[in-house]
Amino acid sequence: MSQLHADCLNEIFEYLDNNKNTLYSCLLVNHLWSAVSVRILWRSIRNYRTLIICLPNKSKKILFENGISILTSKPLLFNYVTFCKSVSFHEIDINIERLLKKQQSISIQSSKDNITQEIFRFLMSQIISLRKLIITEFTPENKDMKFSFRHMKPFRYGNPTVPPLKTPKFSPENIMKILTELRDRMLNNLSEFYCYSDTYPEFFYRLSQICHTIQTLKISLTTENISKELIDLISVQKNLKNLYMLQLRYEVGLNDLLTRIPNTLINFTYHGINIKLTSLLVNTNLSNLQELKLYCNNYDLRIFNYNMVFDRFKNSDDSECHEKSLSNLNNNLSTNILNEFLENNGRNLKKFHINKYGYERSICTYCKNIRILKTNLTNNELDVLRNFFKAFPFLESIRICYHDLKFNEKFLFEDVVKYSPKNFHKLKLYYYNYNERAKSSLVPEELELFLASWKSRVPQKPLSLVITGYHTFIENDGNMKVIEKYTELGTIKLVKKPIDNLYKYDGIVLDQLSNRY
């Protein structure tokens, strides 16, 4: 393999793009392997000390004057910066701040501004063509669609005056200056762009004139109204595949934007606070859509233990306010409008995520090609689960939520064996009950009956059982022995996942509630 041509190695190493450790090992094989793998590794900045060593002497002098000591080193093997295809404002900001803190710079903020400007100026002079430009503080790689819920929780309780998530630490003047210095040739082939809705309209206009190749667009909605320039940028994209929208304000006007989304879209994800999205989707033509995720944050209060919430507020004068909030959790998504949208655009859907009730009939009617279904379906709604199994012949994965103090997975497992379609192979169980008294009553004999029945299914396909949360049946030693037995037989693959960041902040949220109301 060491004799392969560089083009062949490049084709092979492209498959390692998400396996950085292996790529680092390839650097050490020989010069050819190093030259090929380094181009993939450095598509984004890998080492900020190396980046600083790459700087010209004039920039190094400015860094030295601002508290950054630069170690002398041997001449670098490559001009690493020319390989960069991705630039993230926030990533550069936090990494420079870390360097300054390590070196105990006297004035971190003023030093950071000067250093950041020098680094961006150098990047702009060296990078030939950008593929990814990230202006937002949170990105999909950082699971912003979950993490930033923590900042939006106050909105759930009917208080729109709480300020939204703060924008990055860059001053508007610095951002504008950097965006202005981006040359057209760097932006012509941009394929991923993450921005705030209030990122300068002048830049949106300029980008809409020179770049029609964006495939992934993530917008953090920080303004009440969406600028015409941003709408135009979206509408002129010829191959837009993925659109993520994260609502960081209580009210956002989306009418004009949604009707201009190109029909090339395959993946549409929307996280809203006081979501009124479905009332606008009725006029949206997304017939090629394959993945749809609609989340209304108000509804996320359901994951908390209701008794725990009301125990904290039962003596409060505002407990009626919280009870009203809970009773209206489902009112933000219009079921009728969503039904009409699915009728027009649901035939190609393969993945559907939604945290709302009332859509079951329409999804069963119009979305026959669903493979992956993620809902807030609970263990008390097995009749709905059976309808899903019947309606979706290609279904591969579904999620079931457990909220009760006492429960037993026996009946769920029986229905999975009896009614699930032949392609079904992944069952996700989410346990959202934090009460220490919560307990599964599933016994090893019941679990073994389920796994033995699954082993006898035709066609034989291992079941991936994904467990997330607390007080699950696998905490029973006898149940774990049964799972280990059938794991060795190849019947089951157990995956234990930590609970999402979104659900780690219950105590914080409840404290905020008690202090706020």
C-alpha positions as CSV (number, residue, x, y, z in Angstrom):
1,M,0.0,0.0,0.0
2,S,3.0,2.3,0.6
3,Q,3.6,2.2,-3.2
4,L,0.2,3.6,-4.1
5,H,-0.1,6.8,-6.1
6,A,-1.0,10.0,-4.3
7,D,-4.4,10.1,-6.0
8,C,-5.2,6.6,-4.8
9,L,-4.1,7.4,-1.3
10,N,-6.3,10.5,-1.3
11,E,-9.3,8.5,-2.3
12,I,-8.7,6.1,0.6
13,F,-7.9,8.7,3.2
14,E,-11.1,10.6,2.4
15,Y,-13.0,7.8,4.1
16,L,-11.0,8.6,7.3
17,D,-12.2,12.2,7.4
18,N,-14.0,11.6,10.7
19,N,-11.2,9.4,12.1
20,K,-8.6,11.9,13.1
21,N,-6.5,9.5,15.2
22,T,-5.9,7.2,12.2
23,L,-5.1,10.2,10.0
24,Y,-2.5,11.3,12.6
25,S,-1.0,7.9,12.4
26,C,-0.8,8.2,8.6
27,L,1.4,11.3,9.0
28,L,4.2,9.1,10.4
29,V,4.4,6.5,7.7
30,N,6.4,8.3,5.1
31,H,6.6,11.7,3.3
32,L,3.9,10.8,0.7
33,W,1.4,9.6,3.2
34,S,2.1,12.6,5.3
35,A,1.6,15.0,2.3
36,V,-1.8,13.4,1.5
37,S,-3.2,13.0,5.0
38,V,-2.2,16.5,6.2
39,R,-4.4,18.1,3.6
40,I,-7.4,16.3,5.0
41,L,-6.5,16.9,8.6
42,W,-5.9,20.7,8.1
43,R,-9.2,21.4,6.3
44,S,-9.9,23.0,9.7
45,I,-7.3,24.4,12.0
46,R,-5.8,21.6,14.0
47,N,-3.2,23.2,16.2
48,Y,-3.2,26.9,17.1
49,R,0.5,26.9,18.1
50,T,1.4,25.6,14.7
51,L,-0.9,28.3,13.2
52,I,1.0,31.0,15.1
53,I,4.4,29.6,13.9
54,C,3.1,29.9,10.4
55,L,2.4,33.7,10.8
56,P,4.7,36.2,9.1
57,N,7.3,38.0,11.3
58,K,5.3,41.2,11.4
59,S,2.3,39.4,12.9
60,K,4.5,37.4,15.3
61,K,5.9,40.7,16.6
62,I,2.4,42.0,17.3
63,L,1.5,38.7,19.1
64,F,4.7,39.0,21.2
65,E,3.8,42.5,22.2
66,N,0.4,41.2,23.3
67,G,1.7,38.5,25.6
68,I,1.9,35.5,23.3
69,S,5.4,33.9,23.4
70,I,6.3,32.1,20.2
71,L,8.6,29.1,20.5
72,T,11.3,28.7,18.0
73,S,11.0,25.6,15.9
74,K,12.4,23.9,12.8
75,P,11.1,25.0,9.5
76,L,7.6,23.6,8.9
77,L,7.2,20.8,6.4
78,F,4.0,22.4,4.9
79,N,2.2,25.7,4.7
80,Y,-0.6,24.2,6.7
81,V,-3.0,27.2,6.4
82,T,-3.3,26.8,2.6
83,F,-5.1,23.5,3.3
84,C,-7.8,25.1,5.4
85,K,-11.3,24.9,4.0
86,S,-13.2,25.8,7.2
87,V,-13.1,28.9,9.3
88,S,-15.1,29.3,12.6
89,F,-15.2,32.7,14.3
90,H,-16.1,31.3,17.7
91,E,-13.5,28.5,17.5
92,I,-10.7,30.9,16.8
93,D,-11.9,33.2,19.5
94,I,-12.0,30.6,22.3
95,N,-8.6,29.1,21.2
96,I,-6.9,32.4,21.3
97,E,-8.4,33.1,24.7
98,R,-7.0,29.7,26.0
99,L,-3.6,30.6,24.8
100,L,-3.7,33.9,26.5
101,K,-4.9,32.4,29.8
102,K,-2.2,29.8,29.7
103,Q,0.4,32.5,29.3
104,Q,-1.3,34.8,31.9
105,S,-1.6,37.8,29.6
106,I,-2.3,40.9,31.5
107,S,-5.1,42.2,29.4
108,I,-6.8,39.2,27.8
109,Q,-9.6,41.0,26.0
110,S,-7.5,43.8,24.3
111,S,-4.8,41.3,23.5
112,K,-7.3,38.8,22.1
113,D,-8.8,41.4,19.7
114,N,-5.4,42.3,18.3
115,I,-4.3,38.7,17.9
116,T,-7.6,37.6,16.4
117,Q,-7.4,40.3,13.8
118,E,-3.8,39.3,12.9
119,I,-4.8,35.6,12.6
120,F,-7.8,36.4,10.4
121,R,-5.8,38.7,8.2
122,F,-3.3,35.9,7.7
123,L,-6.0,33.3,7.0
124,M,-7.6,35.6,4.4
125,S,-4.2,36.0,2.6
126,Q,-3.5,32.3,2.5
127,I,-6.7,30.3,2.1
128,I,-7.5,29.7,-1.5
129,S,-11.1,28.6,-1.3
130,L,-13.5,28.2,1.7
131,R,-16.0,25.3,2.0
132,K,-17.3,26.1,5.4
133,L,-17.8,29.5,7.1
134,I,-19.1,29.6,10.7
135,I,-20.1,32.9,12.3
136,T,-22.5,31.5,14.9
137,E,-21.3,30.6,18.4
138,F,-22.9,27.1,18.4
139,T,-22.7,24.7,15.5
140,P,-24.3,21.3,14.7
141,E,-20.9,19.7,15.5
142,N,-21.3,21.1,19.0
143,K,-24.8,19.8,19.2
144,D,-26.1,23.4,19.4
145,M,-29.6,22.2,18.6
146,K,-29.6,20.6,22.1
147,F,-27.2,22.7,24.1
148,S,-28.7,26.1,23.4
149,F,-32.0,24.9,24.8
150,R,-30.4,25.6,28.2
151,H,-30.3,29.3,27.2
152,M,-33.9,29.3,26.0
153,K,-35.6,27.6,28.9
154,P,-36.9,30.8,30.5
155,F,-39.0,31.4,27.4
156,R,-41.0,28.3,28.1
157,Y,-42.7,29.9,31.0
158,G,-44.4,32.7,29.3
159,N,-41.7,35.5,29.8
160,P,-40.7,36.9,26.4
161,T,-38.7,39.7,28.0
162,V,-35.8,37.4,29.0
163,P,-33.0,38.3,26.6
164,P,-31.9,35.6,24.1
165,L,-28.6,33.8,23.9
166,K,-25.8,36.3,23.5
167,T,-24.0,36.5,20.2
168,P,-20.2,35.8,19.9
169,K,-17.7,37.9,21.8
170,F,-16.5,39.6,18.6
171,S,-17.6,43.2,18.3
172,P,-19.9,44.0,15.4
173,E,-17.1,46.2,13.9
174,N,-14.6,43.3,14.0
175,I,-17.0,40.9,12.4
176,M,-17.9,43.4,9.6
177,K,-14.2,44.1,9.0
178,I,-13.4,40.4,8.7
179,L,-16.4,39.7,6.4
180,T,-15.4,42.6,4.2
181,E,-11.9,41.3,3.8
182,L,-13.1,37.9,2.5
183,R,-12.3,37.8,-1.2
184,D,-14.8,36.7,-3.7
185,R,-12.8,33.8,-4.9
186,M,-12.7,32.4,-1.3
187,L,-16.5,32.4,-1.2
188,N,-17.4,31.2,-4.7
189,N,-17.5,27.5,-3.7
190,L,-18.8,27.8,-0.2
191,S,-20.9,24.7,0.7
192,E,-21.7,25.2,4.4
193,F,-22.6,28.5,6.0
194,Y,-23.7,29.1,9.7
195,C,-24.8,32.5,10.6
196,Y,-27.1,34.7,12.7
197,S,-30.1,36.3,11.1
198,D,-28.7,39.7,12.0
199,T,-25.3,39.0,10.3
200,Y,-24.8,42.0,8.2
201,P,-27.3,42.3,5.3
202,E,-24.6,43.7,3.1
203,F,-22.6,40.5,3.4
204,F,-25.8,38.4,2.7
205,Y,-26.3,40.5,-0.5
206,R,-22.7,40.1,-1.6
207,L,-22.8,36.3,-1.0
208,S,-26.0,35.9,-2.9
209,Q,-24.3,37.5,-5.9
210,I,-21.3,35.3,-6.0
211,C,-22.2,32.0,-4.3
212,H,-25.0,29.6,-5.4
213,T,-23.3,26.4,-4.1
214,I,-24.4,26.3,-0.5
215,Q,-25.7,22.9,0.5
216,T,-25.9,23.3,4.3
217,L,-27.3,26.4,5.9
218,K,-27.7,26.9,9.6
219,I,-29.4,30.1,10.8
220,S,-29.7,31.2,14.4
221,L,-32.8,33.5,14.4
222,T,-31.8,36.5,16.6
223,T,-34.1,39.1,15.0
224,E,-37.8,39.5,14.8
225,N,-37.8,40.1,11.1
226,I,-35.7,38.3,8.5
227,S,-33.8,40.6,6.1
228,K,-34.6,40.6,2.4
229,E,-30.9,39.9,1.7
230,L,-30.9,36.7,3.7
231,I,-34.1,35.5,2.0
232,D,-32.6,36.2,-1.4
233,L,-29.4,34.3,-0.4
234,I,-31.5,31.3,0.4
235,S,-33.6,31.5,-2.7
236,V,-30.7,31.6,-5.2
237,Q,-29.1,28.5,-3.9
238,K,-29.2,25.8,-6.6
239,N,-28.5,22.8,-4.5
240,L,-29.5,23.5,-0.9
241,K,-29.9,20.2,0.9
242,N,-29.9,20.9,4.6
243,L,-31.5,23.8,6.4
244,Y,-31.3,24.2,10.2
245,M,-33.2,27.0,11.9
246,L,-32.7,27.7,15.6
247,Q,-35.1,30.3,17.2
248,L,-33.4,32.5,19.8
249,R,-36.1,35.1,20.0
250,Y,-39.7,34.8,21.3
251,E,-41.3,35.9,18.1
252,V,-39.8,35.6,14.6
253,G,-41.5,36.4,11.3
254,L,-40.8,33.6,8.9
255,N,-43.5,34.0,6.2
256,D,-41.4,35.3,3.4
257,L,-38.4,33.1,4.2
258,L,-40.2,29.8,4.2
259,T,-42.0,30.3,0.9
260,R,-38.6,31.0,-0.8
261,I,-36.9,27.8,0.3
262,P,-35.7,25.9,-2.8
263,N,-37.4,22.6,-3.5
264,T,-34.0,20.8,-3.5
265,L,-34.1,20.6,0.3
266,I,-33.7,17.1,1.8
267,N,-33.3,17.9,5.5
268,F,-35.3,20.6,7.4
269,T,-34.8,21.1,11.1
270,Y,-36.5,23.8,13.1
271,H,-36.2,24.4,16.9
272,G,-38.6,27.1,18.1
273,I,-39.6,28.7,21.4
274,N,-43.1,29.8,20.8
275,I,-43.3,27.9,17.5
276,K,-45.9,29.0,14.9
277,L,-44.0,27.4,12.1
278,T,-46.7,25.0,10.9
279,S,-49.1,27.8,10.2
280,L,-46.5,29.0,7.6
281,L,-45.6,25.6,6.2
282,V,-48.9,25.3,4.3
283,N,-47.6,27.3,1.4
284,T,-44.2,25.6,1.4
285,N,-43.3,23.2,-1.4
286,L,-40.7,20.7,-0.1
287,S,-41.7,17.6,-2.0
288,N,-38.2,16.2,-2.0
289,L,-37.9,16.4,1.7
290,Q,-36.5,13.2,3.3
291,E,-35.9,14.3,6.9
292,L,-38.1,16.7,8.9
293,K,-37.5,17.7,12.5
294,L,-39.9,20.1,14.3
295,Y,-39.4,20.9,17.9
296,C,-41.5,23.2,20.1
297,N,-39.5,24.0,23.2
298,N,-42.5,24.7,25.3
299,Y,-43.3,21.0,25.1
300,D,-39.9,20.0,26.6
301,L,-41.3,20.6,30.1
302,R,-43.0,17.2,29.7
303,I,-39.6,15.5,30.3
304,F,-39.6,16.8,33.8
305,N,-41.4,15.0,36.6
306,Y,-44.7,16.8,36.9
307,N,-44.9,16.1,40.6
308,M,-41.5,17.5,41.2
309,V,-42.4,20.7,39.3
310,F,-45.6,21.3,41.1
311,D,-44.2,20.4,44.5
312,R,-41.8,23.3,44.1
313,F,-44.7,25.7,43.2
314,K,-47.7,24.4,45.1
315,N,-47.3,27.0,47.7
316,S,-46.5,29.8,45.2
317,D,-49.0,32.4,44.2
318,D,-48.0,31.8,40.6
319,S,-48.7,28.1,40.6
320,E,-51.8,28.7,38.4
321,C,-49.5,30.3,35.8
322,H,-47.4,27.1,35.6
323,E,-50.4,24.9,35.4
324,K,-51.8,26.9,32.6
325,S,-48.4,26.7,30.8
326,L,-48.5,22.9,31.1
327,S,-52.0,22.7,29.9
328,N,-51.1,24.6,26.7
329,L,-48.0,22.6,25.8
330,N,-49.5,21.2,22.6
331,N,-51.2,24.3,21.4
332,N,-48.3,25.9,19.6
333,L,-48.2,23.5,16.7
334,S,-51.3,23.5,14.5
335,T,-52.2,19.9,13.8
336,N,-54.5,20.7,10.8
337,I,-51.8,22.8,9.1
338,L,-49.2,20.1,9.7
339,N,-51.6,17.5,8.3
340,E,-51.9,19.6,5.1
341,F,-48.1,20.0,4.9
342,L,-47.5,16.2,5.2
343,E,-50.2,15.5,2.6
344,N,-48.3,17.7,0.1
345,N,-44.7,16.9,1.1
346,G,-44.6,13.7,3.2
347,R,-44.4,11.0,0.6
348,N,-40.6,11.0,0.5
349,L,-40.0,11.4,4.2
350,K,-37.7,8.8,5.7
351,K,-36.9,10.5,9.0
352,F,-39.5,12.3,11.1
353,H,-38.8,13.9,14.5
354,I,-41.5,15.8,16.3
355,N,-42.4,16.5,20.0
356,K,-46.1,16.9,19.7
357,Y,-49.3,14.9,19.8
358,G,-52.2,14.8,17.4
359,Y,-50.3,14.1,14.2
360,E,-50.5,10.3,14.3
361,R,-53.3,9.8,11.7
362,S,-51.8,12.2,9.1
363,I,-48.3,10.7,9.4
364,C,-49.7,7.2,9.0
365,T,-51.7,8.3,6.0
366,Y,-49.1,10.4,4.1
367,C,-45.7,9.2,5.2
368,K,-45.5,5.6,4.2
369,N,-41.7,5.6,3.6
370,I,-40.7,6.5,7.1
371,R,-37.6,4.6,8.3
372,I,-36.8,6.4,11.5
373,L,-39.4,7.9,13.8
374,K,-38.6,9.9,16.9
375,T,-41.5,11.2,18.9
376,N,-42.6,11.6,22.5
377,L,-44.6,8.4,22.2
378,T,-44.8,6.8,25.7
379,N,-45.1,3.3,27.0
380,N,-48.8,4.0,27.7
381,E,-49.6,4.4,24.0
382,L,-49.0,1.0,22.7
383,D,-52.1,1.2,20.5
384,V,-50.5,4.1,18.6
385,L,-47.2,2.1,18.4
386,R,-49.1,-0.8,16.8
387,N,-50.6,1.6,14.2
388,F,-47.1,2.9,13.4
389,F,-45.9,-0.6,12.9
390,K,-48.8,-1.3,10.5
391,A,-48.6,1.9,8.6
392,F,-44.8,2.0,8.0
393,P,-43.6,-1.2,6.2
394,F,-40.0,0.2,6.0
395,L,-39.7,1.3,9.6
396,E,-36.3,0.6,11.1
397,S,-36.1,2.6,14.3
398,I,-38.5,4.2,16.9
399,R,-38.2,5.9,20.2
400,I,-40.4,5.2,23.3
401,C,-40.4,7.4,26.4
402,Y,-40.9,6.4,30.0
403,H,-42.1,8.9,32.6
404,D,-44.0,6.8,35.1
405,L,-42.9,5.9,38.7
406,K,-43.6,2.2,38.0
407,F,-43.5,0.5,34.7
408,N,-42.9,-2.8,32.9
409,E,-41.4,-3.1,29.4
410,K,-43.0,-6.6,29.0
411,F,-46.0,-5.5,26.9
412,L,-43.9,-3.2,24.7
413,F,-41.5,-6.0,23.9
414,E,-44.4,-8.3,23.1
415,D,-45.7,-5.8,20.6
416,V,-42.3,-5.2,19.1
417,V,-41.9,-8.9,18.4
418,K,-45.4,-9.4,17.1
419,Y,-46.1,-6.3,15.1
420,S,-42.9,-4.6,14.0
421,P,-42.1,-4.8,10.2
422,K,-39.3,-7.0,8.9
423,N,-36.8,-4.2,8.5
424,F,-37.2,-3.0,12.1
425,H,-33.9,-3.4,14.1
426,K,-33.5,-0.5,16.5
427,L,-35.5,0.3,19.6
428,K,-34.7,3.4,21.6
429,L,-35.9,3.7,25.2
430,Y,-35.7,7.0,26.9
431,Y,-36.2,7.1,30.7
432,Y,-37.0,10.7,31.8
433,N,-37.9,10.0,35.4
434,Y,-35.5,11.4,38.0
435,N,-37.5,10.2,41.0
436,E,-35.5,7.7,43.0
437,R,-38.7,5.6,43.5
438,A,-39.0,5.1,39.8
439,K,-38.4,1.4,39.0
440,S,-39.0,-1.1,36.2
441,S,-40.7,-4.3,37.3
442,L,-39.4,-6.3,34.3
443,V,-37.9,-9.6,35.5
444,P,-35.3,-11.7,33.7
445,E,-37.8,-14.4,32.6
446,E,-39.8,-11.8,30.7
447,L,-36.8,-10.3,29.1
448,E,-35.5,-13.8,28.1
449,L,-38.9,-14.6,26.5
450,F,-38.7,-11.4,24.4
451,L,-35.1,-12.0,23.2
452,A,-35.8,-15.7,22.5
453,S,-38.7,-14.6,20.4
454,W,-36.6,-12.0,18.6
455,K,-34.0,-14.6,17.9
456,S,-36.6,-16.7,16.1
457,R,-37.8,-13.9,13.8
458,V,-37.4,-14.2,10.1
459,P,-35.4,-12.6,8.7
460,Q,-32.9,-12.7,11.6
461,K,-31.5,-9.3,12.3
462,P,-29.8,-8.2,15.6
463,L,-31.8,-5.8,17.6
464,S,-30.0,-2.6,18.7
465,L,-31.4,-1.6,22.0
466,V,-30.5,1.9,22.9
467,I,-31.0,2.8,26.6
468,T,-30.9,6.4,27.8
469,G,-31.8,7.8,31.2
470,Y,-32.2,6.6,34.8
471,H,-33.9,3.7,36.7
472,T,-33.9,1.4,33.7
473,F,-34.5,-2.4,33.6
474,I,-30.8,-3.0,32.9
475,E,-30.0,-1.9,36.4
476,N,-31.3,-5.4,37.4
477,D,-28.3,-7.8,37.6
478,G,-30.5,-10.7,36.4
479,N,-31.6,-8.7,33.3
480,M,-28.0,-7.9,32.5
481,K,-27.0,-11.5,32.6
482,V,-29.8,-12.3,30.1
483,I,-28.6,-9.5,27.8
484,E,-25.0,-10.7,28.0
485,K,-26.2,-14.2,27.0
486,Y,-28.0,-13.0,23.9
487,T,-25.3,-10.5,23.0
488,E,-22.9,-13.5,22.7
489,L,-25.5,-15.2,20.5
490,G,-25.7,-12.1,18.2
491,T,-29.3,-11.5,19.0
492,I,-29.0,-8.1,20.6
493,K,-26.6,-5.1,20.7
494,L,-27.0,-3.0,23.8
495,V,-26.1,0.7,23.6
496,K,-26.1,2.7,26.8
497,K,-26.1,6.4,26.2
498,P,-25.8,9.3,28.7
499,I,-28.8,11.5,28.9
500,D,-28.6,14.5,26.5
501,N,-27.3,17.8,27.6
502,L,-30.8,19.1,27.4
503,Y,-31.9,17.0,30.2
504,K,-28.9,17.6,32.6
505,Y,-30.2,21.0,33.6
506,D,-33.4,20.1,35.4
507,G,-32.2,21.4,38.7
508,I,-30.9,24.6,37.1
509,V,-34.3,25.1,35.4
510,L,-36.3,24.5,38.5
511,D,-34.1,26.9,40.5
512,Q,-34.6,29.5,37.8
513,L,-38.3,29.0,37.9
514,S,-38.5,29.4,41.7
515,N,-36.5,32.5,41.5
516,R,-38.3,34.0,38.6
517,Y,-41.9,33.6,39.5
